[in-house]
Amino acid sequence: MALISPSMADDIERRKENVRRVWDYRRVDHIPIMLQVASNPWGYTTRERFLDADKQFQIEIKGVKRSLELVPDDYIPSMRVDVGCVVIESALGAQIVFSDNPNQTCTVKEPILKSADDIYRLTMPNPCTDGLVPEGLRRIKSFVERTEGQVYVSGLDMGGSMNVAFTLLGSSEFYMLSYDAPEALHHLADFIADVFILLAEACIEAAGGIDRVTTTDFPYWWQPEKYKGHMSDDICAQYSPDFFNRFSKPYNNKIYKRFGGGMMHNCGPNPCAGEYLSHEPRIRAVDLAYDYSKNDLDAFKKAFAREGLIYFGFGGPDFGLADYRQVMEVLAPDVICVPCVTCGPDDDVKGIYGAYLEISCEYARRMNWKSD
């Protein structure tokens, strides 16, 4: 299935270079706009998409085609391979269940770690046989083959050490261990980081190499070559910077050391914002939900100045345009915000992109760039 002509391939390379420059705080004429078109004319539910690889591919490839057709610039073709957000948990033996709502994602039936002793009984999973991983790997390989390698694919949604530990233990046991047996929580976090790396490497192999994936985790946004590392730490919305530095950062670091200091996800809020970039290696970006993180702009302005990027997911009746302008007013000229927006095929996609572009060009003119 050839989707990309040689001239379009050249244009996509130009778009990627724009992303590379922004990640390094080098001057651009506009901040890239991560606008995609989502199309599901068949009305498939979330559950159907999770359980049927062909239906998921139909939705994803339809979105790629419509985005290439309707989005004027910046769009880099990609597909999200999604079997749910409890991939590691499933590989370690957790039972996966769906709710009565067919448009909700799957989750675990119950925590499987009841005590510190259970942590030390965990063994490394086999990516070829355990949990949701084999199906995820089959989809990655299939999606790449069916698009002849012309469309980037995401990794699987694997969370991160603290996210997975919280799910495996349950909230009460998670926090009790941090006080009563912190060495057990450290052991678990270290183990989960090793599992993440094992499964991310399997995803990369299934895709045919790291140059075929958007990142090592779930985002469909293409991350530059030297910044492919991505993991999630939504649980850090609940705790202090000291807790983050003790229990999150050392194990996040293992992932970034293997794949590059790229991006971290947290929906928000962000009490640990001042610590985000100072991983080893330092990371370059975070992806956040605007509604849960909008009250943290001042903290990000201070912590991310001329170094870190924020990928904000915008929505609402005006597709987030007023919110993006407000973000620019607060963060410019110090911090770059990359807007992430999803439209439907019946929306005025070109008009929405044009309205974002107007703000994006002004944003770029205001920025205090490191270099040309």
N, C-alpha and C positions, 0 to 999 in steps of 0.2 A: 504494500500500500504506500505508494510514493506520494507524500503530501507537500514536500518542500522543494521548490524549483531552485536551481543554482543561484538565481538572483535573490530569491527570498533567503536562501542560506547566507548569502553575503550580508543581507540586511539584519538577520538575526545575530550575526557576529558583531555587527555595529551596536546592536542593542545590548549585547553582553558586555561589550567594552564600556558602555555607559554605566552599567552596573559595577564593573570592576573599578572604574574611576571613582564612583560615589563611595564605594566601600573604603577607598584609600583617601577620601577627602580631597580628590583632585577635581578641578573645575569642570563643570558640565553646563550645557545651556538650559537643561531642565532636570529636575529630580525625576528618576524613573517612576512610572505609574504602573503598579501591578494590577491592571484591570483585566479580568477574564469574563467570558460569557459562559454561563452554565445553562445547559439545555437538557431537558428530560421529557420529551414529548410523549414517551410511553407511560409516564406517571409511576415509574418504579419507586417503591418505598426504600428507605434506608436498609431495612432488613433484606429485601430482595437484592439490593446492590452488594451487600456483604456476603450473601450466601451464593450468589450466582456470578461467576467471573465474567461471563459473556455479557450480562446485563450491565455490569460495572464498566466494561470496556465500551459498550455502546454509548453510555452516558459520557464517558471521558473523551472518546474520540469525537463525538458530536460537539462537545464543548471546544475542543481544539480547532475543529474546522470552522465553527462559528466565530471563534475568537480571531483566527487568522483572517477571516472575511470582514469582520466588523470593527475590530480594534485598530485604530490608525497607526499606533507605534508602541514600542516598549514591550509588547507581548512576546514572550519566549515560550514556544510550545512545550507543554508538559502535561503529564497525567499523574493523578494521585492514585496510588495502589493502596487500597484500604480494606483491611479485614477486621478492623476494630482497634481500640486503643488499649487493649489488655493483652498484647502479643506476648510479652515476656511472662506475664502471670500465667497465661495459658500453657506456655512451654514448660513451666515449673509445676504444673499439675492442677492449677485452679480450674474449676468447672465454669464454663461460659454459658450465660443465660441471656435471653432477651426479655424485655418487659412486654406488656400487652400493647404498647404503642409501637406500631410497625415502623415509625420514623425516628425511633430512638436507637442509639448505638447499643451494642452488647456490653455486658459487664461481667464481673465474677459473682458466682452465687453467694460465696462467703469467703472471709479470710482463711487461708490454709495454714498460717503460722500462728499457733496458739501460745507459744512460749519461746524463750530464748533457745531452749534445746532444739526446737524444730528448725531453727535457722542453720544449725551446724549439721543437720541431716540432708540439706539440699545438695543436689549434684548437678553438674553442668548438663543442660539439655542437648539433644541432638537436633540440629536445624532441619534435618531431612525427615524426622518422624514426629516431633513433639509439638502439640498444641496447634495454634493457628499458623505457625511459621511455614510448614511445607506448602500450604495453600497460598500464602503470601509470596513465597519464592516462585511458585508456578506462575502466578499472575505477573510478577515483575518480568520474568523471562518471556512470557507470552506477549505482554504489551510491547516490549522492545521488538520482538520478532515481527509482530503484526504491523508495526509502523516502520520496519526496516531501519531501526535505530535513529530515526529522524526526530523523534519526540522524546524529551527527557522524561524519566519516571522518578517518582519519589521513592524513598525507602519506606519501611513499615513504621507505624506509629508505636514506638517502643517506650516512650516516656523518658525516664531517667532513674537514677538510683533512689532518690527520695520518693518520687511518684510511685514507683513500683513497690518499694518497701511499705509505704502507707497503705496500699491496696492489699498486699499480702498479709499485713499484720492487723489492719483495722486501726481506726484513729486512736482508741484508748491504749491499746498495746504498743502502738508506735511511740506515743509520748511517754508512756511508763518506762519503756526500755531506754529512752534517751536519758532518763534519770537513774533508773535502777541497775541497768546493765548496758551502759553506753558502748562497751566493747563489742557486745553482740550486734548492736545497730551498725557500728562501723564495719564489722565483718560482713553483715548482710549487704550494706551499701557497696562495699568493695566487690563482693560476689556478683551483684547485679550489674555493676559497671563492666565486669568481664563478660557477662552474658550479653550485654548490649553490644560490645565490640565483636563478639563471636557472630551474633546475628546480623549486625550491620555489614560485616565482611561477607557473609553469605548472600545478603541482598546485592551487594556490589558485584559479586561474582555472577549472580543470576542475571544482572543487567548487562554484563559484558565489560565491566570496568567502571571505575569511579567517574570517568568522563561522561557516562551515560545517565548518571543520577543527578537530581537537583541538589540533594543533600543526603546525609546519612540517616535521616528521620522522615517525618511525614510531610513537611511543607512542599508545595508545588512550585514555590518561587526558586528560581535558579540562583545558587550561591556560587561565587567565584571559585576557581580551581583550588586555590590555596586555603580556602576558608570553608571546606565542605562539612566540618563537624557541626552537628546540631543535636540537642537533647532538650527535654522539657523538665521544668522544675516548678510546676504550679503550686506545690505544697509550700514553697517558700513565701507565698502570700500570707501564710499563717504564723511565721516565726521571725525571730530577730536576726539582725546581721551576724551576731555572734554564733547563733545556731547554724546559720547558713555557712559560715566559714568553717565550722567544726564538722558538720555532717553532710553538707552538699558539695562544697567546692572541691575537696580532695578527690572525689569520685567523678564529678563532672570533668575534672582535669584529665583523668585517664582517657576519657572519650576524646577530648580535644587534642591530647598529645598524639593520639593515633590518627585522627582524621583532619586536624587543623582547627585552630581557634575561630570558629564561625559564629553561630547564632544560638541563643537560648530562648525557649518559649516559656512564658508565664502569662496566663490570661490577665492577672492582676488581682488585687493591688500589689504594690511593690515596695514593701518596707526595707528590702535589701538592695534597692536600686544602686546605692553607692558602692556596692561590692560586685556588681555584675561583671564589669569589664576585667576585673583583676584576677581572672583565672590564669593558670599557667599551662599553656600559652594564653595570653590575653585574648579574649573574644572580641568580635567587632560589632555585634548587633544583637538585638532582642526583638522577638515578635510578640506583640501584646494585643489584647482586646481593648479597643479605645474606651468602651463604656466602663470597664473595670480599672482602667489605668489613667484616665484623664485627670485625676486629682494629683498625680505624681509628676506632672510636667516640670515643675520647678526643681524637683530632685534630679530629674534626668538632665535638665539644662546645666546643672552644676557638675554632675558626675560624667556626662558623656561629651563634654565640650571638645569639638574638633577631633573626636576619636571614635565615638560610638554612634551607631545608627539605630533608629527605632522603626520597625515595620508595624504599622498600626492597621488593624482591621476595622474598616469603616462601613457603616450601613445607614439605615434610616430612610425616610421619605425622599431626602435630597441626595441619597447615596453618600452622605458624609461630607459634602462639599463645605458646608459652614464649619463643621468640626475641623476639617483639614486647614482651613484658613486660620482658625483660632490657634491650632497647633503651630502653624508658621509664625504667627504673631508672638507666641511665647518662646519658641525654640530658636528661631533665626536671630542672629547670624551664627550661632554656636553649634547647633545640633541638627542633623539631617533626619527628617521623617519621610519614609517611603510609604505612600498610601497603598493599601491593598483593598480592592473593591471587586465585588461580584455583581454582574448584571444578568438579566434574562435576555433572550434573543428578541423579545418584543419591546425592550426598552430602547431609548434613544442612545445607543452605545456611543456613536460618534460624538453626539452632543455632550454626553457625560464626560467622555475623554477630553473633549475640547475645554470644558469648564475646569477640569482638574489641571489641564496643561497650563491654562492661564495662571493659576495659583503656583504651579510647579516652576514655571519660568521666573515668576517674581521671587519665589523662594531661592532659586539658584542665584539670582542677581544679588540677593541680600547676604548670601553666605560668605563667611570668612574662610576661604579655601586655603589649604596648605600649599598647593602649587597649581600651576596650569597643566 
